[in-house]
Amino acid sequence: MTRRPRRNHSPTFTAKVALAAIRGDQTLAELAQPFDVHPNQLKQGKDQLLTGMTDVFEGGVKKAALPESDVTALHAKIGHWTLENDFLAGALSKTGLLPSARR
C-alpha cells in the first residue's frame, strides 16, 4: 500500500470544514468522507474554531509588539556595531588598506 503525500489545506477550507462540524448535522465520521479528511482533523479544527471565536469579538486586532527592553538592547547593539565599523574604517584608512574616498 502506498502512502498518500501530505496535504496542506487552505485556511478557507479548514474554516468551512470546522463550521460544518460545529453545525452538528452529521457525525464527524460522516463529515470526514465528503471532505476527504480524517475525523481527528475535523475535531482539531472544530476545537480551534471554538477557542478562537472569542478573539473575533474582542474589538480589534492584537498587535504583537516587542517589549521595550528588547528594543533598547537592540539599539545598543546597533550603536556598538556602528562604533566598531567606524573604528575599523579609520584604522584601515590609516594603514592605506582602505582608500579614504570610500568613506
N, C-alpha and C positions, 0 to 999 in steps of 0.2 A: 504494500500500500504506500503510495507516495504522499508526501505531506504537501498541503496547500501553502503557498507562500504567505507570509504575514501581510495582513491588510491594514491600512490606516484609514479610518473613517473620518469624514469631514465633520466639523462641529455641527453643521446643519443637520446632517444625517443622524448624528448622535442625539441631538435635541428632539428630532422627530420620533426616534425610537423611544426615548425616555418619556416623552409625552404620551405615547401610545401605552407604555407600561403603567403610567400613573392613572390613566383613564380607568383601567381595570376591567375593560370589556372582555378581555381574554386572559388566559393564564400566560405566564412567562414562556412556558414551553410552546404554547400555540403561537405566540407572537414571534418567537425565535425563528420559526420556519420561513415565513414570508420575507422577513428582513435578512435572513441568512446570517444570523449571529448566534452566539451561544447564550443560553439563558442567564449565565453568570454575568455576561456583558450587559444584558438588559437590567439586571439587578443593580450593578455598579452605576450605570447611567442614571437609573431612577434615583438612587441614593445621592448621587452628585447633584442632580437637579433639585431635589428636596432640600439639601443643605445649602445650596447656593441661591435659593429663592429669596432669602432674606436680604441678600446683597442688592437685589434689584430694587427693593423698596426703601433702601436706606437714604435716598435723596441725593445721590451723587456718586461720582466715580472716585474710588480711593486712589490716592497718589502715593506711590512708593518713593519716598524721599530718603536721601542719605542722612544719617544723623549728623548733627553739626560737628561733632568731634572728628568724624571721618573726613569731612570737608576740610577742616583746619589742618589735619595731619597731611592730607594730600597737597594742600597749598604749601605747607612747609617743605615737603619733599620736592616739589617743583622748584621752589626757591633754592634749595640745596643743589639741585642738578644744574640750575642756571648759573649759580656761583662757580661750580666746578667747571662748566663749559667755558665761562669767561676766563677763569684762571688758566686752564689748559690752552686756550686760544692765545692768550698773552704769552705764555711760556713758549709755545711753538713758534710764534712770530718772532720772538727774541732770538731763537736759535736759527731762524731762517728756514725752518721746515714748513711754515705756513705763511704764504705771502700775505702782507697786510692789506692788499686790495680785496681779498675775500671777506674781510671783516669790516 
